[in-house]
Amino acid sequence: MLRRLTLVRVAVGLSLAAALAVTVAAARRPARVSADLESGKAQLKSAGALAFGPDGVLFVGDSIGGEVVALDTNDHTAPPSAAKIDVQGVDVKIAALVGVTPDQIMINDLKVNPISKNVYLSASRGRGPDAMPLIARVNSAGQVSLLSLDNIPHNSVALTDAPAADASARRNPRMMTITDMNYVNGNLLVAGLSNEEWSSALRSIPFPFKKAAEGATLQIWHSSHGKYETQAPVRTFVPYSISGQQYILAAYTCTPLVKIPVSELQPGAKVKGETIADLGSGNQPLDMVPYHKNGHDYILIANTSLGMLKLRADNLSTYKPIESPTVTDVAGVPYDKLGNFKDVQQLAQLDSSDAVILTGKPGSGPPWAPGPAIGPLNLQTIALP
Amino acid sequence: MGMTATAAPVSVELEGGAFKVLGWNPPRSEPAKGWASIFAVYTGSGDVPPLLGHYSIEAGALVFRPSYPLAPGVNYRAVIRPPGGGTPVEKIFDGTPRRNTPSARVERVYPTADILPSNQLRLYIYFSASMSRGEAGQHIHMLDEHGKVLPGVFLPGEELWDPSFQRLTMTLDPGRIKRGLTSNEKMGPPIVEGKRYVLVIDRDWPDARGVRMLEGFRKAFRGGPADRNPPNPKQWKITAPAVGTSEPITLRFPEPMNYPLLQRMLHVTGTQGIVAGTVSIDKQETEWRLTPQEPWKAGGYQLVVDTALEDLAGNHIGQAFDIDVFQRVTEHIASNTISLPFVVR
């Protein structure tokens, strides 16, 4: 079963939040949220995990800067018709825009603006600490452009406690890597991993952002077979509704898929995820997209070594949590392996019937750790299977 | 608008990171299709967009300044397309050469002990220079006692760097460490008690400039028993300094502790507040010392320790990495501390 999730990049994505999140947000939104953002230069130090909020607001996880930045993409016009995106070598095009060789472009996350259906990619220009953050936009015509950060309505919220004000200390080496974000019910949920201590937390931050101190921090735990409990950092997650109740489906760094009721995500809470699927060892979920098709519920999962998986998610509430030791390698909710999608690095929901994938050949490392995909990286629309 | 003939042929020069069109007098205003329709700079080949940047007219010449700095090892192709048609003029510029002199090396790896518990959770690798990310899986290997590379030891794809990219945190697969999980039951822990291992870091790992390291790194160690006990402060030993001296206060642990956390999770307070000084860690992370900036004054002090301080297996004060009873509690997560009193005489 479980084996952690292999992410091919520091920050990863997951995508589906968009449609769900915005639907929820729209119901409670009194006015355009962008009115709460201030114009000016967005001081991003890195661009990792992405999530869309209301009104085309794009949240960018800046792990090096220790904050999340909300950007008004000013991209909230619905397309006249659904478009199929097909861009070969999107990394090559981004490299050409910023004047580097394609091997110096690392794509960190992929999300679709739920309103405009334009595709957004976070990327790095370079591979070291001085890498420059990039937010690329791909429109339905396949044109690649960069979102200018020089003068854009934005706001940010700090994620880390301020380091001790010790002028003699070296640069603070502590860093929280933001692994995934989703906007749910007016809150931005942020999962992160510390590069020092194991204990880590999921943060719930109300948007529009107020002060850094606001927002709930909670511990996420994992239970194995009802006997052992471990603090379990969340690696990738997605909002999901089961029988009218809002959940998040999460993949831990070390364990399978779990469901957590959003109602339990309260400040200071110690929350235990309930295992619903165990995908076997030697693989890691990258991104998840829940969808409904022909009267059935599914979750499409991009996976490092199993390829694309289609989880049959009807009646997810009826599956009993996996609490007994798994004799077989796979347990829980049934799934199918889809052989026709190869080398998927990123997956994001486009609309109710389509998704966008980023594909590229795995890196040159050993099978269990191939490293970042070798370009060219291709972006394409697929029908949800 | 037309191309104004001049005595010299049209050409381009690159100076100070800006591309300047020589031998052509541009119109006063930007053409309808933009300056890029006349003059653009490309990197790469094939159907790629031109470099992003800004155009200006300076001293009667059209100048293009790229939005991003010129990069080493990249060729730039400047293309002038005469507005009235005609053969485009191209000029290729070599970017600054890539530097290729190695300078980086692995300075140290924590824990430094020769015996690591079979549920060792993380390794901290300190480099002398900033490194490239995305390379760890290919360049960090664990060998068994026969020199065979062991698969699935680390969480693949997970590279947790510090902001300077000089310290890398690698997590051993927690699915193999946590009791009761399939990976743990099928594959066993990544480290087995009694077995010998070598951690190998390849010289070919590129630094942030893309240059390989000066040398590789090897650390041999042996697997020890699993450590599933939270650190117990009652077993720690404080050696108090003498009054009037600048001797360090010393705290000794019966087991190695997490090096980065030792750096920041302990401090000393006295009646004057926090004692400023220099922290040093020794004896394979079993000894923590604080050498004060000012000589010690007589009186009572507290050695304050964050309960999040971990040992090598991720157990922290009051709580093991995997505990075998779950009690649902609702509590505010705060930076809880314990205080260990000592007296300076």
Chai-1 contact restraints between the chains, C-beta under 6 A:
chainA,res_idxA,chainB,res_idxB,connection_type,confidence,min_distance_angstrom,max_distance_angstrom,comment,restraint_id
A,M1,B,T182,contact,1.0,0.0,6.0,A-B,restraint_1
A,L2,B,G175,contact,1.0,0.0,6.0,A-B,restraint_2
A,L2,B,L181,contact,1.0,0.0,6.0,A-B,restraint_3
A,L2,B,T182,contact,1.0,0.0,6.0,A-B,restraint_4
A,L2,B,S183,contact,1.0,0.0,6.0,A-B,restraint_5
A,R3,B,G175,contact,1.0,0.0,6.0,A-B,restraint_6
A,R3,B,S183,contact,1.0,0.0,6.0,A-B,restraint_7
A,R4,B,L155,contact,1.0,0.0,6.0,A-B,restraint_8
A,R4,B,G175,contact,1.0,0.0,6.0,A-B,restraint_9
A,T6,B,P156,contact,1.0,0.0,6.0,A-B,restraint_10
A,T6,B,G157,contact,1.0,0.0,6.0,A-B,restraint_11
A,L7,B,G157,contact,1.0,0.0,6.0,A-B,restraint_12
A,V8,B,G157,contact,1.0,0.0,6.0,A-B,restraint_13
A,I64,B,P163,contact,1.0,0.0,6.0,A-B,restraint_14
A,K93,B,V48,contact,1.0,0.0,6.0,A-B,restraint_15
A,A96,B,T43,contact,1.0,0.0,6.0,A-B,restraint_16
A,A96,B,G44,contact,1.0,0.0,6.0,A-B,restraint_17
A,A96,B,V48,contact,1.0,0.0,6.0,A-B,restraint_18
A,A96,B,P49,contact,1.0,0.0,6.0,A-B,restraint_19
A,L97,B,P49,contact,1.0,0.0,6.0,A-B,restraint_20
A,L97,B,L52,contact,1.0,0.0,6.0,A-B,restraint_21
A,V98,B,Y68,contact,1.0,0.0,6.0,A-B,restraint_22
A,G99,B,T43,contact,1.0,0.0,6.0,A-B,restraint_23
A,G99,B,L51,contact,1.0,0.0,6.0,A-B,restraint_24
A,G99,B,P66,contact,1.0,0.0,6.0,A-B,restraint_25
A,G99,B,Y68,contact,1.0,0.0,6.0,A-B,restraint_26
A,G99,B,A71,contact,1.0,0.0,6.0,A-B,restraint_27
A,V100,B,A71,contact,1.0,0.0,6.0,A-B,restraint_28
A,R127,B,S132,contact,1.0,0.0,6.0,A-B,restraint_29
A,R127,B,R133,contact,1.0,0.0,6.0,A-B,restraint_30
A,G128,B,S130,contact,1.0,0.0,6.0,A-B,restraint_31
A,G128,B,S132,contact,1.0,0.0,6.0,A-B,restraint_32
A,G128,B,F165,contact,1.0,0.0,6.0,A-B,restraint_33
A,G128,B,A208,contact,1.0,0.0,6.0,A-B,restraint_34
A,P129,B,S130,contact,1.0,0.0,6.0,A-B,restraint_35
A,P129,B,S164,contact,1.0,0.0,6.0,A-B,restraint_36
A,P129,B,F165,contact,1.0,0.0,6.0,A-B,restraint_37
A,R171,B,S164,contact,1.0,0.0,6.0,A-B,restraint_38
A,P173,B,D162,contact,1.0,0.0,6.0,A-B,restraint_39
A,P173,B,R167,contact,1.0,0.0,6.0,A-B,restraint_40
A,M175,B,D162,contact,1.0,0.0,6.0,A-B,restraint_41
A,M175,B,P163,contact,1.0,0.0,6.0,A-B,restraint_42
A,T177,B,L160,contact,1.0,0.0,6.0,A-B,restraint_43
A,N195,B,L160,contact,1.0,0.0,6.0,A-B,restraint_44
A,N195,B,T169,contact,1.0,0.0,6.0,A-B,restraint_45
A,E196,B,P260,contact,1.0,0.0,6.0,A-B,restraint_46
A,E196,B,L261,contact,1.0,0.0,6.0,A-B,restraint_47
A,E197,B,A308,contact,1.0,0.0,6.0,A-B,restraint_48
A,W198,B,G314,contact,1.0,0.0,6.0,A-B,restraint_49
A,T217,B,I333,contact,1.0,0.0,6.0,A-B,restraint_50
A,S224,B,G180,contact,1.0,0.0,6.0,A-B,restraint_51
A,S224,B,L181,contact,1.0,0.0,6.0,A-B,restraint_52
A,H225,B,G180,contact,1.0,0.0,6.0,A-B,restraint_53
A,K227,B,G180,contact,1.0,0.0,6.0,A-B,restraint_54
A,K227,B,D324,contact,1.0,0.0,6.0,A-B,restraint_55
A,Y228,B,R179,contact,1.0,0.0,6.0,A-B,restraint_56
A,Y228,B,G180,contact,1.0,0.0,6.0,A-B,restraint_57
A,Y228,B,D322,contact,1.0,0.0,6.0,A-B,restraint_58
A,Y228,B,D324,contact,1.0,0.0,6.0,A-B,restraint_59
A,E229,B,I323,contact,1.0,0.0,6.0,A-B,restraint_60
A,E229,B,F326,contact,1.0,0.0,6.0,A-B,restraint_61
A,T230,B,K178,contact,1.0,0.0,6.0,A-B,restraint_62
A,T230,B,D322,contact,1.0,0.0,6.0,A-B,restraint_63
A,C254,B,P174,contact,1.0,0.0,6.0,A-B,restraint_64
A,C254,B,G175,contact,1.0,0.0,6.0,A-B,restraint_65
A,C254,B,K178,contact,1.0,0.0,6.0,A-B,restraint_66
A,G268,B,H332,contact,1.0,0.0,6.0,A-B,restraint_67
A,G268,B,I333,contact,1.0,0.0,6.0,A-B,restraint_68
A,A269,B,T330,contact,1.0,0.0,6.0,A-B,restraint_69
A,K270,B,V329,contact,1.0,0.0,6.0,A-B,restraint_70
A,S281,B,T182,contact,1.0,0.0,6.0,A-B,restraint_71
A,S281,B,S183,contact,1.0,0.0,6.0,A-B,restraint_72
A,T326,B,T182,contact,1.0,0.0,6.0,A-B,restraint_73
A,G365,B,G137,contact,1.0,0.0,6.0,A-B,restraint_74
A,G365,B,Q138,contact,1.0,0.0,6.0,A-B,restraint_75
A,W368,B,P151,contact,1.0,0.0,6.0,A-B,restraint_76
A,W368,B,G152,contact,1.0,0.0,6.0,A-B,restraint_77
A,W368,B,P156,contact,1.0,0.0,6.0,A-B,restraint_78
A,A369,B,G137,contact,1.0,0.0,6.0,A-B,restraint_79
A,A369,B,P156,contact,1.0,0.0,6.0,A-B,restraint_80
A,G371,B,G134,contact,1.0,0.0,6.0,A-B,restraint_81
A,G371,B,G137,contact,1.0,0.0,6.0,A-B,restraint_82
A,G371,B,Q138,contact,1.0,0.0,6.0,A-B,restraint_83
A,P372,B,G134,contact,1.0,0.0,6.0,A-B,restraint_84
